[in-house]
Amino acid sequence: MLEQIKGFTAEKRPASKITLEIKEIVPNNSHKTTESCLNTDADGGDLRSEES
């Protein structure tokens, strides 16, 4: 059991570096994704095209 736990924690460190890189990329695209979500209905259709 101890070997499995040590192996898991050792693999967890590089994963945290990848998570930090993703967090740096996400804020740049968050405005675009939020805008697209606000302009879509429950079925995923674009509300802007339906209104006009």
C-alpha positions as MATLAB code, in Angstrom:
seq = 'MLEQIKGFTAEKRPASKITLEIKEIVPNNSHKTTESCLNTDADGGDLRSEES';
ca = [
       0.000    0.000    0.000;
       2.752    2.468    0.862;
       4.424    1.981   -2.514;
       1.161    2.700   -4.321;
       0.580    5.874   -2.279;
       4.141    7.102   -2.904;
       3.757    6.417   -6.621;
       0.484    8.329   -6.724;
       1.907   11.406   -4.995;
       4.937   11.335   -7.290;
       2.682   11.352  -10.362;
       0.555   14.109   -8.856;
       3.330   16.740   -8.995;
       3.664   16.965  -12.808;
      -0.125   17.011  -13.092;
      -0.295   20.139  -10.941;
       2.091   21.897  -13.341;
      -0.235   21.085  -16.233;
      -3.196   22.421  -14.243;
      -1.391   25.715  -13.668;
      -0.740   26.053  -17.402;
      -4.427   25.472  -18.133;
      -5.425   28.132  -15.586;
      -3.199   30.641  -17.378;
      -4.831   29.888  -20.732;
      -8.455   29.843  -19.533;
      -8.814   33.529  -18.483;
      -7.939   34.618  -22.024;
     -10.820   32.591  -23.463;
     -13.316   32.920  -20.589;
     -15.005   36.029  -22.034;
     -15.541   34.379  -25.409;
     -16.949   31.172  -23.947;
     -19.232   33.084  -21.554;
     -20.559   35.192  -24.406;
     -21.303   32.147  -26.546;
     -23.065   30.412  -23.638;
     -25.249   33.452  -22.943;
     -26.308   33.638  -26.576;
     -27.340   29.990  -26.906;
     -30.627   28.393  -25.914;
     -31.082   25.056  -24.145;
     -30.804   23.139  -27.415;
     -27.519   24.830  -28.279;
     -29.026   27.024  -30.997;
     -27.842   30.595  -31.400;
     -30.375   33.031  -29.916;
     -29.040   35.919  -31.993;
     -29.878   34.152  -35.262;
     -33.370   33.212  -33.998;
     -34.210   36.797  -32.963;
     -33.284   38.287  -36.349;
];
